Structures are given as structure tokens and as C-alpha cells.
Amino acid sequence: PKPSCSSKRAWRAWTTKIGARAGMVDVDNLGSTIGFGGYGEIALTKEVAIRPSLDYWQVTKGNDVGLAKVEVKVSVLAVGGAIKYTADLAGWSAKPYALGGLALHRLSAEATASSDFAPGAEYRSEASDTKIGFDFGGGVSYPLASGMELSGEVLMRNVSQADLLSITAGIAYSL
């Protein structure tokens, strides 16, 4: 038998999603900053989905050490892929989930030093590297209007020598 229109909508509501998120990112030894990104979800079953993501954050730290002013800017572009497991609790609209996966992080750093004793003179150095990191986290999603959901998430990213903790809110739309 051919599925009814309402059962097609029910299937589509959890099969493919695209969303955006923003929130706080806390970086080892650099403090906190604002991060933002996008993600998708491709369902394998009603509870398990593949979740590609793209995230960006940047933090700048400055210090006046008397003779010189030093500023360091660090930014990261992360391309990730995770497996998401959603617990479907009977009678609950909110759905808790856990996720884990890998991400490729493009790390860039730029250091600038200048001095009032040599106006116009500036020393600048840049470096970048790509590292693979592990992602672990969880959150809760809540359905809104037709085809939309709101989510809150905590994600721990371990990248080489640094740990990142992000707390984000996001909104997704079912395609």
C-alpha cells in the first residue's frame, strides 16, 4: 500500500535536517569566545543519525609588557562528522541525545608586536596547522513549528594539546 501523506511527513520530520548554532567556546589557556557554525543530520534509523558539521571561532589576547604591546589571534575552522543517538522517551516532547565523532581542525595563529618607542615598526608572525580531534557531547532538542526544532548542546573537543568546550543553542529545519 502507498503511504499516506501524513506518514510521509512523519518520516521526513526526522530523516534530513539542516541547522545553525552559536554559543560560547572555552579554549584551554585562551579563555572564552563566541563560536558559530552549521550542521546537518542524515538519519540512518529513527534514533541514529550521521551529523556533519562546520564550526568557526576566533579569540584575540593582548598584553602590554611595558616596552612592547603583543597581540595573539587564534582561529579555528572545524569540519566534523559524528554519530548522534537520540533517546525517544515516551510522552516527552524534548529529546535528549548523545554524540561522538571526529573533526578536522584548521588552526591558525597570528602574533603581532609593536612598541611606542619605534612608531610604525611592527613584528608579525603567522602559523597554521591541521589537526584531527575527537568530539564528545550531548544535548536536548525540542520541536517547534512544523519542521523546526530548537536545541541546546554541550560539546567537548579534544585537539592535540588543547581541549575546547562549547555550549551552543541551535535551530534546525527538516528538509
ROVEXDREN-843209 format. One record per residue: residue number from 1; z, x negated, y negated of N, C-alpha, C in turn; residue in three letters. Coordinates in steps of 0.001 Angstrom, whole numbers. Each point is the difference from the previous one (the first is absolute). Layout:
[site NUM,[Z,X,Y],[Z,X,Y],[Z,X,Y],'Ala'];
...
This chain:
[site 1,[0,-826,1197],[0,826,-1197],[0,-863,-1250],'Pro'];
[site 2,[-651,501,-999],[-93,-690,-1283],[1327,131,-758],'Lys'];
[site 3,[538,-1141,-564],[1269,98,-727],[-146,848,-1256],'Pro'];
[site 4,[1068,713,-317],[-23,828,-1203],[97,-888,-1227],'Ser'];
[site 5,[-301,590,-1146],[41,-727,-1268],[1404,-539,-274],'Cys'];
[site 6,[1042,786,309],[1369,-438,-286],[397,-1167,896],'Ser'];
[site 7,[-468,-30,1256],[346,-1135,853],[-737,-1258,-438],'Ser'];
[site 8,[-1197,122,-569],[-694,-1165,-552],[789,-575,-1163],'Lys'];
[site 9,[529,872,-878],[810,-471,-1122],[1257,-692,498],'Arg'];
[site 10,[644,548,1026],[1220,-610,535],[-313,-1394,538],'Ala'];
[site 11,[-1126,-170,683],[-390,-1318,517],[-262,-958,-1157],'Trp'];
[site 12,[-780,453,-990],[-344,-857,-1133],[1225,-399,-805],'Arg'];
[site 13,[1016,827,-20],[1186,-270,-811],[708,-1277,434],'Ala'];
[site 14,[-221,-447,1247],[692,-1224,400],[-943,-1059,555],'Trp'];
[site 15,[-1288,183,-70],[-898,-978,590],[-349,-1161,-931],'Thr'];
[site 16,[-382,260,-1220],[-390,-1070,-926],[586,285,-1376],'Thr'];
[site 17,[633,-1029,-574],[602,146,-1326],[-344,-1227,-831],'Lys'];
[site 18,[11,192,-1310],[-153,-1107,-938],[1053,213,-1089],'Ile'];
[site 19,[642,-1102,-411],[1078,162,-966],[194,-1194,-905],'Gly'];
[site 20,[868,191,-975],[362,-1057,-949],[1520,-49,-86],'Ala'];
[site 21,[533,-1178,-322],[1445,-155,-115],[339,-1019,-1076],'Arg'];
[site 22,[1215,94,-496],[498,-956,-991],[1514,-50,139],'Ala'];
[site 23,[561,-1135,-416],[1449,-121,70],[466,-1403,-307],'Gly'];
[site 24,[1222,-284,403],[655,-1270,-265],[-241,-964,1166],'Met'];
[site 25,[-309,-1250,-339],[-130,-1061,989],[1012,-1080,-369],'Val'];
[site 26,[867,-358,948],[977,-1062,-218],[-457,-1216,803],'Asp'];
[site 27,[-163,-1119,-686],[-555,-1205,601],[1071,-1090,20],'Val'];
[site 28,[165,-661,1158],[947,-1121,95],[-184,-974,-1155],'Asp'];
[site 29,[1067,-357,-657],[42,-1019,-1060],[-792,340,-1264],'Asn'];
[site 30,[-639,1161,-59],[-771,356,-1192],[486,1278,-662],'Leu'];
[site 31,[841,769,647],[488,1243,-573],[-895,1182,331],'Gly'];
[site 32,[114,1036,-806],[-705,1260,259],[-1145,220,-976],'Ser'];
[site 33,[-972,755,453],[-1150,352,-817],[-552,1333,486],'Thr'];
[site 34,[-1011,491,-663],[-671,1244,399],[-1220,-360,849],'Ile'];
[site 35,[-168,719,1086],[-1165,-185,858],[-711,1327,178],'Gly'];
[site 36,[-1267,-62,348],[-752,1226,251],[-1061,-272,1051],'Phe'];
[site 37,[-510,1057,597],[-1006,-184,1039],[-559,1316,493],'Gly'];
[site 38,[-797,-121,1027],[-615,1153,628],[63,-157,1505],'Gly'];
[site 39,[-136,1111,698],[53,-42,1454],[-808,1149,574],'Tyr'];
[site 40,[-277,-134,1253],[-672,1053,735],[731,225,1299],'Gly'];
[site 41,[-288,1082,658],[561,267,1321],[-1076,619,862],'Glu'];
[site 42,[-145,-556,1185],[-947,524,972],[804,312,1252],'Ile'];
[site 43,[135,1278,318],[839,424,1112],[-630,-328,1341],'Ala'];
[site 44,[832,-524,881],[-397,-186,1388],[517,1170,835],'Leu'];
[site 45,[1215,427,-316],[610,1209,568],[690,698,-1168],'Thr'];
[site 46,[696,1086,281],[704,701,-1075],[1145,-845,-556],'Lys'];
[site 47,[568,-898,820],[1130,-823,-435],[-390,-1426,-394],'Glu'];
[site 48,[-1087,-534,516],[-357,-1412,-188],[-1285,-124,-822],'Val'];
[site 49,[50,-877,-1006],[-1166,-211,-862],[-175,-1484,-292],'Ala'];
[site 50,[-1230,-389,-274],[-311,-1337,-507],[37,114,-1516],'Ile'];
[site 51,[646,-966,-653],[195,111,-1444],[-462,-1260,-730],'Arg'];
[site 52,[-1266,-53,-436],[-441,-1116,-844],[579,140,-1405],'Pro'];
[site 53,[238,-1137,-668],[577,63,-1350],[-491,-1163,-858],'Ser'];
[site 54,[100,189,-1305],[-339,-1014,-985],[1060,94,-1093],'Leu'];
[site 55,[732,-1094,-242],[1091,-1,-971],[-111,-1196,-936],'Asp'];
[site 56,[516,165,-1226],[-28,-1069,-997],[1298,9,-799],'Tyr'];
[site 57,[506,-1186,-288],[1113,-153,-932],[-108,-1355,-684],'Trp'];
[site 58,[665,-91,-1139],[-4,-1244,-776],[1347,-120,-705],'Gln'];
[site 59,[551,-1193,-20],[1261,-240,-691],[-130,-1287,-820],'Val'];
[site 60,[567,18,-1209],[-33,-1165,-885],[1434,-375,-343],'Thr'];
[site 61,[296,-1296,135],[1314,-522,-355],[-189,-1099,-1029],'Lys'];
[site 62,[799,26,-1037],[-70,-1023,-1036],[1351,-651,-196],'Gly'];
[site 63,[-32,-1236,-483],[1235,-723,-266],[-240,-975,-1145],'Asn'];
[site 64,[904,8,-955],[-49,-961,-1108],[1014,-1088,336],'Asp'];
[site 65,[-496,-1187,326],[883,-1092,422],[254,-998,-1124],'Val'];
[site 66,[-45,456,-1218],[277,-867,-1147],[-1248,-613,-577],'Gly'];
[site 67,[-510,-1045,634],[-1192,-674,-496],[-1295,734,363],'Leu'];
[site 68,[74,817,1034],[-1223,674,458],[305,1435,412],'Ala'];
[site 69,[-1037,820,-99],[60,1364,508],[-881,46,1242],'Lys'];
[site 70,[566,499,1087],[-724,57,1268],[-106,1463,432],'Val'];
[site 71,[-1195,396,400],[-233,1360,484],[-747,-80,1325],'Glu'];
[site 72,[484,759,985],[-633,45,1315],[-378,1447,281],'Val'];
[site 73,[-1267,217,373],[-499,1326,348],[-445,-29,1460],'Lys'];
[site 74,[561,903,795],[-341,90,1422],[-557,1396,247],'Val'];
[site 75,[-1118,72,719],[-573,1297,352],[-417,1,1460],'Ser'];
[site 76,[-2,1189,587],[-364,149,1404],[-901,1214,159],'Val'];
[site 77,[-1066,-189,748],[-860,1089,448],[129,22,1512],'Leu'];
[site 78,[503,1097,547],[238,103,1440],[-913,1055,615],'Ala'];
[site 79,[-690,-380,1065],[-839,912,767],[658,130,1362],'Val'];
[site 80,[479,1199,315],[777,171,1220],[-543,1039,940],'Gly'];
[site 81,[543,-49,1178],[-289,991,1023],[1260,208,816],'Gly'];
[site 82,[396,1239,170],[1239,295,712],[-208,1189,938],'Ala'];
[site 83,[914,117,924],[81,1183,852],[1164,828,-532],'Ile'];
[site 84,[-249,1282,-229],[1021,901,-532],[349,1028,1065],'Lys'];
[site 85,[1313,160,236],[472,1034,917],[772,1033,-806],'Tyr'];
[site 86,[-427,1247,44],[654,1088,-725],[764,876,976],'Thr'];
[site 87,[1283,219,-296],[823,884,819],[-202,1426,-489],'Ala'];
[site 88,[-436,862,877],[-219,1401,-349],[1226,781,449],'Asp'];
[site 89,[963,180,-902],[1246,678,316],[-172,1506,-186],'Leu'];
[site 90,[263,730,1048],[-175,1462,-31],[839,614,-1117],'Ala'];
[site 91,[-643,841,-808],[686,705,-1063],[148,-785,-1294],'Gly'];
[site 92,[-447,-1235,-51],[116,-827,-1202],[-1365,-109,-665],'Trp'];
[site 93,[-42,170,-1297],[-1246,-214,-737],[-215,-1489,-235],'Ser'];
[site 94,[1088,-708,-320],[-80,-1446,-223],[-192,-695,1345],'Ala'];
[site 95,[-820,-1052,2],[-291,-716,1235],[327,-1490,-173],'Lys'];
[site 96,[1059,-485,675],[314,-1426,-67],[-1013,-797,817],'Pro'];
[site 97,[-223,-1245,-423],[-935,-846,737],[454,-1462,-34],'Tyr'];
[site 98,[-504,-748,973],[228,-1439,78],[-1361,-655,104],'Ala'];
[site 99,[-106,-1228,-520],[-1274,-703,120],[214,-1499,139],'Leu'];
[site 100,[-986,-641,596],[30,-1447,169],[-1414,-518,147],'Gly'];
[site 101,[-223,-1206,-502],[-1338,-562,101],[-94,-1366,-641],'Gly'];
[site 102,[-1234,-389,-320],[-297,-1295,-601],[-717,205,-1330],'Leu'];
[site 103,[131,-993,-875],[-732,44,-1265],[-457,-1402,-368],'Ala'];
[site 104,[-1156,-80,-596],[-550,-1248,-524],[324,-32,-1488],'Leu'];
[site 105,[759,-1008,-431],[472,-94,-1382],[-730,-1128,-723],'His'];
[site 106,[-645,324,-1097],[-635,-994,-870],[1000,-295,-1112],'Arg'];
[site 107,[658,-1153,90],[1032,-408,-946],[-615,-897,-1058],'Leu'];
[site 108,[262,305,-1255],[-495,-821,-1108],[1160,-319,-933],'Ser'];
[site 109,[54,-1246,-462],[1041,-415,-944],[-636,-803,-1116],'Ala'];
[site 110,[519,220,-1218],[-479,-728,-1167],[1226,-421,-807],'Glu'];
[site 111,[95,-1292,-290],[1106,-528,-801],[-556,-534,-1317],'Ala'];
[site 112,[681,329,-1090],[-406,-448,-1327],[1212,-598,-699],'Thr'];
[site 113,[-180,-1187,-594],[1069,-648,-763],[-534,-341,-1381],'Ala'];
[site 114,[825,267,-1010],[-376,-322,-1373],[1245,-458,-748],'Ser'];
[site 115,[-221,-641,-1162],[1126,-506,-773],[-266,194,-1484],'Ser'];
[site 116,[1063,278,-753],[-110,102,-1456],[-244,-1374,-631],'Asp'];
[site 117,[301,-1079,748],[-203,-1354,-514],[-1467,-415,17],'Phe'];
[site 118,[-795,680,808],[-1437,-293,73],[-760,1321,-82],'Ala'];
[site 119,[-73,592,-1201],[-674,1287,-141],[-1447,-72,498],'Pro'];
[site 120,[-373,1003,755],[-1366,55,530],[-154,-716,1326],'Gly'];
[site 121,[924,-888,350],[-72,-690,1296],[644,890,1057],'Ala'];
[site 122,[-690,126,1107],[502,859,1061],[-407,-587,1349],'Glu'];
[site 123,[915,37,942],[-298,-438,1358],[-59,1247,868],'Tyr'];
[site 124,[-1067,103,792],[-176,1170,859],[-399,-458,1400],'Arg'];
[site 125,[580,635,994],[-324,-295,1388],[-92,1307,780],'Ser'];
[site 126,[-965,80,889],[-197,1207,808],[-113,-380,1458],'Glu'];
[site 127,[455,896,862],[-125,-198,1441],[-87,1364,669],'Ala'];
[site 128,[-650,51,1136],[-58,1247,765],[-79,-329,1484],'Ser'];
[site 129,[410,947,799],[8,-179,1446],[-53,1383,643],'Asp'];
[site 130,[-421,47,1236],[-35,1247,751],[906,-144,1211],'Thr'];
[site 131,[890,963,184],[976,-20,1090],[10,1345,710],'Lys'];
[site 132,[325,-46,1285],[184,1227,768],[1488,305,30],'Ile'];
[site 133,[345,1264,-191],[1391,420,19],[197,1218,884],'Gly'];
[site 134,[1251,231,340],[375,1152,820],[570,1098,-893],'Phe'];
[site 135,[-350,1241,278],[498,1157,-737],[835,875,928],'Asp'];
[site 136,[1181,404,-485],[860,931,724],[582,965,-1011],'Phe'];
[site 137,[31,1267,343],[579,939,-957],[59,1407,519],'Gly'];
[site 138,[286,885,-925],[87,1398,340],[98,832,-1253],'Gly'];
[site 139,[-51,1285,195],[81,898,-1139],[47,1436,455],'Gly'];
[site 140,[-274,854,-954],[-43,1428,277],[-1123,610,-828],'Val'];
[site 141,[-740,920,609],[-1065,692,-727],[329,1488,-32],'Ser'];
[site 142,[-461,627,-1076],[284,1419,-194],[-1289,692,-455],'Tyr'];
[site 143,[-410,1063,710],[-1229,687,-384],[144,742,-1329],'Pro'];
[site 144,[-1036,-88,-825],[-46,716,-1280],[-1043,1101,111],'Leu'];
[site 145,[-782,157,-1023],[-1076,986,-4],[-996,-310,1114],'Ala'];
[site 146,[-915,876,210],[-981,-115,1067],[-625,-1393,95],'Ser'];
[site 147,[260,-677,1115],[-612,-1301,259],[645,-1185,-691],'Gly'];
[site 148,[1103,185,-710],[651,-1117,-701],[1392,-232,561],'Met'];
[site 149,[459,-1263,-94],[1371,-304,405],[588,-1065,-914],'Glu'];
[site 150,[1288,79,-198],[765,-953,-785],[789,-862,976],'Leu'];
[site 151,[115,-1303,-277],[757,-859,914],[857,-999,-766],'Ser'];
[site 152,[1062,-413,636],[851,-1075,-476],[108,-1011,1128],'Gly'];
[site 153,[-73,-1294,-339],[-89,-1009,1056],[744,-1270,-374],'Glu'];
[site 154,[594,-634,996],[604,-1319,-135],[-764,-910,956],'Val'];
[site 155,[-519,-1116,-526],[-811,-913,805],[496,-1426,-193],'Leu'];
[site 156,[263,-689,1100],[398,-1401,-25],[-1203,-814,451],'Met'];
[site 157,[-395,-958,-827],[-1126,-876,328],[508,-1425,98],'Arg'];
[site 158,[-243,-631,1129],[379,-1390,197],[-1266,-832,-53],'Asn'];
[site 159,[-102,-853,-1034],[-1182,-828,-202],[458,-1447,-88],'Val'];
[site 160,[-256,-774,1028],[302,-1428,4],[1423,-274,-481],'Ser'];
[site 161,[168,-567,-1193],[1321,-366,-495],[668,1103,-817],'Gln'];
[site 162,[-630,1131,-193],[558,1029,-892],[118,1348,712],'Ala'];
[site 163,[994,749,-401],[142,1379,437],[-190,899,-1210],'Asp'];
[site 164,[-708,1082,202],[-234,976,-1058],[553,1334,474],'Leu'];
[site 165,[662,707,-882],[487,1326,295],[-602,936,-1034],'Leu'];
[site 166,[-701,1032,473],[-567,959,-953],[549,1389,286],'Ser'];
[site 167,[283,700,-1081],[431,1390,72],[-984,787,-849],'Ile'];
[site 168,[-787,852,650],[-1099,669,-699],[19,1508,207],'Thr'];
[site 169,[-675,687,-882],[-287,1422,134],[-1515,136,3],'Ala'];
[site 170,[-494,915,793],[-1450,143,81],[-414,1450,147],'Gly'];
[site 171,[-1277,208,-197],[-576,1320,189],[-1291,-173,782],'Ile'];
[site 172,[-215,833,989],[-1184,-106,853],[-710,1346,88],'Ala'];
[site 173,[-1271,-86,277],[-842,1194,131],[-706,-47,1342],'Tyr'];
[site 174,[30,1100,728],[-697,94,1279],[-1475,264,-240],'Ser'];
[site 175,[-832,-810,620],[-1449,164,-147],[-538,1012,982],'Leu'];
